[in-house]
Amino acid sequence: MINRRSFFTTTACLGAAMALGKPVAARKKRIKLGISTYSYWHFRTAKVPIETVMDKTAELGVEGVDILHRQMDIPEKEPLTAAHRPYLQKLKRHAFTSGVDLISLSIHQDFVDPSAEYRQSQIEHTLKCIEIAYELGVPCIRLNSGRWNTIASFDDLMKARGEEPILPGHTEDDGFKWCVDCIEKCLPKAAECGVILALENHWGLTRTPEGLLRVLNSISSPWLGGLMDTGNFLEDPYDKLKQIAPKTVFVQAKTYPGGGEWYTLDLDYKRIVKILADVNYTGYVALEMEGKENPDTAVPKSVALLREAFGS
């Protein structure tokens, strides 16, 4: 315990060191780990409650939880009502009493559609999700660009390695304009609520680094950044991750114990750590375990892998 005497002694020594010109070692910023609730629920079974993932996260000594919006116990598509808010407050309290931070809300929306009416519905959905994040004290939401939906089934899209034809009668430029316009309409609410929009290198327009950067470089706002998903560049990932690293404000780190649900990548996390260190990234890294192994064994193994790589 520091008492009055030891406090002043320490302070005096520090002052003397500074006066003598001795360098005082700066504390190195430590990347913190999180766990995405998606790690415990891959859409194929009954939902795993968010509170359960919070408890498991706390048991593993991991600092943060990235909430998958679709996994929450409120309707995904309906407007947020007064009846839904007690659930949000319950989650917020559970996180606090469990000693974990709520670090991101991963949502599903789609800004790539020729219908202005549909795009407006997606803007309104995103604004609702910003409000949910604000209620929870979550500082960041995951955005998708959206995709053409010319391949209806996600399973079929994965078989096509994420590539799909452009909607007939339209161009790629159309898609980017729609996406940029929609994001711009969401940014005032994001700024008002203090919630960063993190655009992921996901399927659709942002499946390539060029696509992601085209959107991010089209909009100048401190409330928009990139979300690096380490597992969404299926070929030659490291050079592509390096391209998007300078814009990255949040990281989701994929692992595939037991083989991936759709594909498996053998990711070199030491290499990814260096890519992030080279741009001085010091934010959160949230585990997204996407393997077929039981998450009760796969998640702890994945956390150990990330801790070893990141020194967290």
Secondary structure, DSSP 8 states (H G I E B T S, - for coil): ---HHHHHHHHHHHHHHHHTT----------EEEEEGGGG--SSSS---HHHHHHHHHHTT--EEEEEGGGSSS-SSS---TTTHHHHHHHHHHHHHHT-EEEEEE-------S-HHHHHHHHHHHHHHHHHHHHHT--EEEE--B---SS--HHHHHHTTT-----TT--HHHHHHHHHHHHHHHHHHHHHHT-EEEEES-SBTTSSHHHHHHHHTT---TTEEEEEETTS--SSHHHHHHHHGGGEEEEEEEE-TTSBSS------HHHHHHHHHHTT--SEEEEEE-BSS-HHHHHHHHHHHHHHHHT-
